[in-house]
C-alpha cells in the first residue's frame, strides 16, 4: 500500500528514485525497498517522503477499495485471459471515485442522481424523455461527458490495451451514485466511445438489478435495449428524418456519410436506422462498401472483422469539465495540493502547473482589459 502510493506520486511528479531519496535523506536502495514493500519505513522517513512529494502523510496510507456494484460485459474466455489487467482498471476506477467523492464533500457539491426514480421500459421513449426533460441536449454533440455530468453521472477515463473493454458502469460503494468508466485508448474510435457511454447510461437506468460486481456474459436482450436507447438518444427520429430529407439529393453513400458526421456516430448506426425510414436492401452493409469503394479511391479495410470507419471523427471533446472545475475550486480554497490535483485529473505535476499558470495568465489578460 505505502510503496504503491509513493511510486504513484513519484510518477505524477515525473521524478526519479534518486531525486526523492536525496531530498528525503535516505538511500535510493532504501526507497526502492519501500516502494516494493520489502522494508517497513519509520514515521520520520515517511514524513520526509511525503514532504518531498508535497502531499499529506495520510495519502501514503490510502487503500484502494474494491468496487462492489458494477457490470462489465465481456466473454468469459476474454475476461479470464485478461483478469490481471481488468482487475487493475477496476482498482484505478475505485481510487478515482474516492477522490471524486472527497472533492464533492469538501466543496459541498454532491447532488442526488436525477434519474433514480425514472421508470420507463421502452428504449426510444426513455431516450426521448431524458433528452427532453433532464439535459440541455443539442445536436450535434461535441462533449458527451458534459451530458453525463448534467445527469450527475461521474465519468472515469482510463486507457487500457484491452480494446474489447470499451466501457463499464456501476454505483459507488458508499453513496450509491452512478459512474461510467470509458476506455480512452486511441485505437478505439470516437464514434465507438460516444456510443458506449450512452449504452452504459441505458444500463444504469434500465438494468439496475444486474449490477452485482461480476463480469457478466454478454446479455443479448439487455444489449439490444441499450443499443436502441443509445441510437435514439444520439439520433432522435425527428432529427434523423429532417437531415435525411435535407441530403436526399446526394448519392446514398454520401447521405450516410453526411449523417454519420452530423450525428457523431458510426456509419453502421446510420445504416441500421435506414430501414425505419423505408430504405430496404438485402445487404445494406455490403452495398455500402461496394458503392463506397467505387466512389472513393481509398478502399475500406477490414479491421477486427468489421469494415473500417470511413472519415473518422476527430473533433469530439472528452474533457471532464465538471471535474476540472471542482479541482480548481479545491485548489483555490487550499483543500488540496497541486500534486493531489494532478492525481485526480490523471495528469503529471508539470501538466498541472501549466494549467494553474494558464489561470493566472487569463486573469492578467482580463485585468489588463
C-alpha positions as CSV (number, residue, x, y, z in Angstrom):
1,X,0.0,0.0,0.0
2,X,2.6,2.6,1.1
3,X,5.1,1.6,-1.6
4,X,2.5,1.7,-4.3
5,X,1.3,5.1,-3.3
6,X,4.9,6.5,-3.2
7,X,5.5,5.1,-6.7
8,X,2.3,6.6,-8.0
9,X,3.0,10.1,-6.7
10,X,6.6,9.9,-7.9
11,X,5.4,9.1,-11.4
12,X,2.9,12.0,-11.3
13,X,5.8,14.3,-10.4
14,X,8.0,12.8,-13.1
15,X,11.0,12.4,-10.7
16,X,13.4,9.5,-10.1
17,X,14.1,7.5,-7.0
18,X,17.5,9.2,-6.8
19,X,15.9,12.6,-6.6
20,X,13.4,11.7,-3.9
21,X,15.8,9.7,-1.8
22,X,18.4,12.6,-1.9
23,X,15.8,15.1,-0.6
24,X,14.3,12.7,1.9
25,X,17.8,11.9,3.3
26,X,17.7,8.2,2.5
27,X,19.5,6.0,0.0
28,X,18.0,5.0,-3.3
29,X,18.2,1.4,-2.3
30,X,16.1,2.0,0.8
31,X,13.5,3.9,-1.3
32,X,13.4,1.0,-3.8
33,X,12.8,-1.4,-0.9
34,X,10.0,0.8,0.4
35,X,8.3,1.0,-3.0
36,X,8.5,-2.7,-3.4
37,X,7.2,-3.4,0.1
38,X,10.4,-5.1,1.2
39,X,11.0,-3.0,4.3
40,X,8.9,-1.1,6.9
41,X,9.9,2.6,6.9
42,X,9.7,4.5,10.2
43,X,7.4,7.5,10.7
44,X,10.2,10.1,10.2
45,X,11.2,8.7,6.9
46,X,7.6,8.7,5.7
47,X,7.1,12.3,6.8
48,X,10.2,13.3,4.8
49,X,9.0,11.4,1.7
50,X,5.5,13.0,2.0
51,X,7.2,16.4,2.3
52,X,9.2,15.8,-0.9
53,X,6.1,14.6,-2.7
54,X,4.1,17.6,-1.4
55,X,1.2,15.5,-0.1
56,X,-0.3,14.9,3.3
57,X,1.2,11.9,5.2
58,X,-2.2,10.2,5.3
59,X,-2.2,9.9,1.5
60,X,0.6,7.3,1.8
61,X,-1.7,5.1,3.8
62,X,-4.7,5.2,1.5
63,X,-6.0,1.8,0.5
64,X,-7.6,1.1,-2.9
65,X,-11.0,-0.2,-2.1
66,X,-12.6,-2.7,-4.4
67,X,-15.6,-1.9,-6.5
68,X,-18.8,-3.7,-5.5
69,X,-21.7,-2.8,-7.7
70,X,-20.5,-2.8,-11.3
71,X,-21.2,-4.7,-14.5
72,X,-18.8,-5.5,-17.4
73,X,-20.0,-7.3,-20.5
74,X,-17.2,-9.5,-21.8
75,X,-17.0,-13.1,-23.0
76,X,-15.9,-15.5,-20.2
77,X,-12.7,-16.5,-22.1
78,X,-11.6,-12.9,-22.7
79,X,-12.2,-12.0,-19.1
80,X,-10.2,-14.9,-17.7
81,X,-7.4,-14.3,-20.2
82,X,-7.1,-10.6,-19.1
83,X,-8.1,-10.9,-15.5
84,X,-5.0,-9.0,-14.2
85,X,-5.4,-6.0,-16.5
86,X,-9.2,-5.8,-15.8
87,X,-8.5,-6.0,-12.0
88,X,-6.0,-3.2,-12.3
89,X,-8.6,-1.0,-14.2
90,X,-11.2,-1.7,-11.5
91,X,-8.8,-0.7,-8.7
92,X,-7.9,2.5,-10.5
93,X,-11.6,3.3,-11.0
94,X,-12.3,2.8,-7.3
95,X,-9.4,5.1,-6.3
96,X,-10.6,7.8,-8.7
97,X,-14.1,7.5,-7.4
98,X,-12.9,8.0,-3.8
99,X,-11.0,11.2,-4.9
100,X,-14.1,12.5,-6.7
101,X,-16.3,11.9,-3.7
102,X,-13.7,13.6,-1.4
103,X,-13.8,16.7,-3.7
104,X,-17.6,16.8,-3.7
105,X,-17.8,16.5,0.1
106,X,-15.2,19.2,0.7
107,X,-16.9,21.6,-1.7
108,X,-20.4,20.6,-0.7
109,X,-21.1,19.9,-4.4
110,X,-22.8,16.5,-4.1
111,X,-26.2,16.1,-5.7
112,X,-28.7,13.2,-6.0
113,X,-28.9,11.3,-9.2
114,X,-31.7,12.8,-11.2
115,X,-32.8,9.6,-12.9
116,X,-33.0,7.4,-9.8
117,X,-36.9,7.2,-9.9
118,X,-37.3,7.2,-13.7
119,X,-39.4,4.1,-14.7
120,X,-39.8,3.6,-18.5
121,X,-39.3,0.4,-20.3
122,X,-39.4,1.2,-24.0
123,X,-35.9,2.4,-25.1
124,X,-36.9,5.1,-27.5
125,X,-39.4,6.6,-25.1
126,X,-36.8,6.5,-22.4
127,X,-34.2,8.2,-24.6
128,X,-36.6,10.9,-25.6
129,X,-37.7,11.6,-22.0
130,X,-34.1,12.0,-20.8
131,X,-33.2,14.2,-23.8
132,X,-36.2,16.5,-23.4
133,X,-36.6,16.7,-19.7
134,X,-33.3,16.1,-18.0
135,X,-30.5,17.5,-20.1
136,X,-29.6,20.5,-22.2
137,X,-29.0,18.4,-25.3
138,X,-28.3,19.9,-28.7
139,X,-27.3,18.1,-31.9
140,X,-24.5,17.6,-32.9
141,X,-22.8,16.5,-29.7
142,X,-19.3,17.8,-29.0
143,X,-18.6,16.7,-25.5
144,X,-20.7,13.7,-24.3
145,X,-19.2,13.8,-20.8
146,X,-20.9,17.1,-20.1
147,X,-24.3,15.4,-20.7
148,X,-23.4,12.7,-18.1
149,X,-22.3,15.4,-15.7
150,X,-25.8,17.0,-16.1
151,X,-27.3,13.7,-15.1
152,X,-25.0,13.5,-12.0
153,X,-23.1,10.6,-13.5
154,X,-19.3,10.6,-13.0
155,X,-17.2,9.5,-16.0
156,X,-13.8,7.9,-15.3
157,X,-11.5,7.9,-18.3
158,X,-8.9,5.1,-18.4
159,X,-6.5,3.9,-21.0
160,X,-6.2,0.1,-21.4
161,X,-4.7,-2.0,-24.1
162,X,-7.9,-4.2,-23.9
163,X,-9.9,-2.6,-26.8
164,X,-12.8,-5.0,-26.2
165,X,-13.1,-3.5,-22.7
166,X,-14.8,-0.4,-24.2
167,X,-16.6,0.6,-21.0
168,X,-18.3,-0.5,-17.8
169,X,-20.5,1.2,-15.2
170,X,-21.7,0.9,-11.7
171,X,-22.6,2.6,-8.4
172,X,-20.1,3.8,-5.8
173,X,-19.8,1.9,-2.5
174,X,-20.9,4.5,0.0
175,X,-23.4,6.8,-1.7
176,X,-24.7,4.5,-4.5
177,X,-24.1,7.3,-7.1
178,X,-23.7,6.1,-10.7
179,X,-20.5,6.2,-12.7
180,X,-19.3,5.2,-16.1
181,X,-15.8,4.1,-17.0
182,X,-14.7,4.7,-20.6
183,X,-11.6,3.3,-22.3
184,X,-9.9,6.2,-23.9
185,X,-7.4,4.1,-25.9
186,X,-6.6,5.9,-29.1
187,X,-7.2,2.7,-31.1
188,X,-10.9,2.9,-30.2
189,X,-12.5,5.4,-32.5
190,X,-14.5,8.4,-31.1
191,X,-17.8,7.0,-32.6
192,X,-17.5,3.8,-30.5
193,X,-16.6,5.8,-27.4
194,X,-19.6,8.0,-27.6
195,X,-22.0,5.1,-28.3
196,X,-20.5,3.1,-25.4
197,X,-21.2,6.0,-23.0
198,X,-24.9,6.1,-23.9
199,X,-25.2,2.3,-23.8
200,X,-23.9,2.4,-20.2
201,X,-26.4,5.2,-19.4
202,X,-29.2,2.8,-20.6
203,X,-27.9,0.0,-18.4
204,X,-27.8,2.3,-15.3
205,X,-31.4,3.4,-15.8
206,X,-32.9,0.2,-17.0
207,X,-30.8,-2.7,-15.7
208,X,-30.0,-1.8,-12.1
209,X,-30.6,-5.4,-10.9
210,X,-27.6,-6.6,-13.0
211,X,-25.0,-4.6,-11.0
212,X,-23.7,-7.5,-8.9
213,X,-19.9,-6.8,-9.1
214,X,-19.2,-9.6,-11.5
215,X,-18.1,-9.8,-15.1
216,X,-21.2,-10.8,-17.0
217,X,-21.5,-12.8,-20.1
218,X,-23.0,-10.8,-22.9
219,X,-26.8,-10.5,-22.4
220,X,-28.3,-10.2,-25.8
221,X,-31.7,-8.8,-24.7
222,X,-30.2,-6.1,-22.4
223,X,-27.6,-5.2,-25.0
224,X,-30.2,-4.9,-27.7
225,X,-32.2,-2.5,-25.5
226,X,-29.1,-0.4,-24.7
227,X,-28.2,-0.2,-28.4
228,X,-31.7,1.0,-29.2
229,X,-31.6,3.6,-26.4
230,X,-28.2,4.9,-27.4
231,X,-29.2,5.2,-31.1
232,X,-32.4,7.2,-30.3
233,X,-30.7,9.4,-27.7
234,X,-28.0,10.4,-30.1
235,X,-30.2,10.4,-33.2
236,X,-33.8,11.3,-32.5
237,X,-36.4,10.1,-35.0
238,X,-37.4,13.6,-36.0
239,X,-33.9,14.9,-36.4
240,X,-32.9,11.9,-38.4
241,X,-35.8,12.4,-40.8
242,X,-35.2,16.1,-41.2
243,X,-31.5,15.6,-42.0
244,X,-32.2,12.6,-44.3
245,X,-34.6,14.7,-46.3
246,X,-32.1,17.6,-46.5
247,X,-29.5,15.4,-48.2
248,X,-31.8,13.2,-50.2
249,X,-30.4,14.5,-53.5
250,X,-26.9,13.1,-52.8
251,X,-25.7,9.6,-53.7
252,X,-26.9,7.3,-50.9
253,X,-23.4,6.6,-49.7
254,X,-22.7,10.3,-49.3
255,X,-26.1,10.7,-47.4
256,X,-24.9,8.1,-44.9
257,X,-21.5,9.8,-44.5
258,X,-23.1,13.2,-44.0
259,X,-25.5,11.8,-41.4
260,X,-22.6,10.0,-39.7
261,X,-20.6,13.2,-39.4
262,X,-23.5,15.3,-38.3
263,X,-24.7,13.0,-35.5
264,X,-21.2,11.9,-34.5
265,X,-21.9,8.2,-34.7
266,X,-20.6,5.3,-36.7
267,X,-21.9,4.8,-40.3
268,X,-23.0,1.4,-39.1
269,X,-25.5,3.1,-36.7
270,X,-26.9,5.1,-39.7
271,X,-27.2,2.0,-41.8
272,X,-29.2,0.3,-39.1
273,X,-31.6,3.2,-38.9
274,X,-32.3,3.4,-42.6
275,X,-34.9,0.5,-42.6
276,X,-37.0,2.5,-40.2
277,X,-37.3,5.2,-42.9
278,X,-38.3,2.7,-45.6
279,X,-34.8,2.1,-47.0
280,X,-34.7,-1.6,-47.6
281,X,-32.0,-3.7,-49.1
282,X,-30.9,-7.3,-48.8
283,X,-27.4,-6.3,-47.7
284,X,-27.1,-2.7,-46.9
285,X,-23.6,-3.0,-45.4
286,X,-22.3,-5.0,-48.4
287,X,-23.9,-2.5,-50.8
288,X,-22.5,0.4,-48.9
289,X,-18.9,-1.0,-49.0
290,X,-19.2,-1.8,-52.7
291,X,-20.5,1.6,-53.7
292,X,-18.1,3.4,-51.3
293,X,-15.1,1.7,-53.0
294,X,-16.4,2.7,-56.4
295,X,-16.7,6.4,-55.3
296,X,-13.6,6.8,-53.3
297,X,-10.0,5.8,-54.1
298,X,-9.3,4.7,-50.5
299,X,-10.8,1.2,-50.2
300,X,-12.4,0.2,-46.9
301,X,-10.2,-2.2,-44.9
302,X,-11.5,-4.9,-42.6
303,X,-10.4,-4.3,-39.0
304,X,-11.2,-6.9,-36.3
305,X,-13.8,-8.5,-38.6
306,X,-15.6,-5.2,-39.5
307,X,-15.0,-2.6,-42.2
308,X,-13.0,0.4,-41.0
309,X,-14.8,3.6,-40.0
310,X,-14.8,5.9,-43.1
311,X,-14.0,9.6,-42.5
312,X,-13.5,9.1,-38.7
313,X,-14.5,11.9,-36.4
314,X,-11.6,13.8,-34.6
315,X,-13.3,16.9,-33.2
316,X,-15.0,15.3,-30.2
317,X,-14.1,16.6,-26.8
318,X,-13.8,14.1,-23.9
319,X,-12.7,16.6,-21.2
320,X,-14.3,16.2,-17.9
321,X,-15.2,19.9,-17.4
322,X,-17.0,19.4,-14.1
323,X,-14.1,17.6,-12.5
324,X,-11.7,20.3,-13.7
325,X,-13.9,22.9,-12.2
326,X,-14.1,21.1,-8.8
327,X,-10.3,20.7,-8.8
328,X,-9.8,24.4,-9.4
329,X,-12.2,25.3,-6.6
330,X,-10.5,22.9,-4.2
331,X,-7.0,24.3,-5.1
332,X,-8.2,27.9,-4.7
333,X,-9.6,27.0,-1.3
334,X,-6.3,25.3,-0.3
335,X,-8.2,22.0,0.2
336,X,-5.8,20.0,-2.0
337,X,-2.2,20.4,-3.2
338,X,-1.3,20.8,-6.9
339,X,0.1,17.2,-6.8
340,X,-3.2,15.9,-5.5
341,X,-5.0,17.8,-8.2
342,X,-2.7,16.2,-10.8
343,X,-3.6,12.8,-9.4
344,X,-7.3,13.4,-9.5
345,X,-7.1,14.6,-13.1
346,X,-4.7,11.8,-14.1
347,X,-2.1,14.1,-15.4
348,X,1.5,14.9,-14.5
349,X,2.5,17.5,-12.0
350,X,4.1,19.6,-14.7
351,X,0.9,19.5,-16.7
352,X,-1.0,20.7,-13.6
353,X,1.5,23.5,-13.2
354,X,0.8,24.6,-16.7
355,X,-2.9,24.6,-16.1
356,X,-2.5,26.7,-12.9
357,X,-0.2,29.1,-14.8
358,X,-2.8,29.4,-17.5
359,X,-5.4,30.5,-15.0
360,X,-3.1,33.3,-13.8
361,X,-2.4,34.3,-17.4
362,X,-6.1,34.6,-18.2
363,X,-6.7,36.6,-15.0
364,X,-4.0,39.0,-16.0
365,X,-5.5,39.4,-19.5
366,X,-8.9,40.3,-18.1
367,X,-7.4,42.7,-15.6
368,X,-5.5,44.5,-18.4
369,X,-8.7,44.8,-20.5
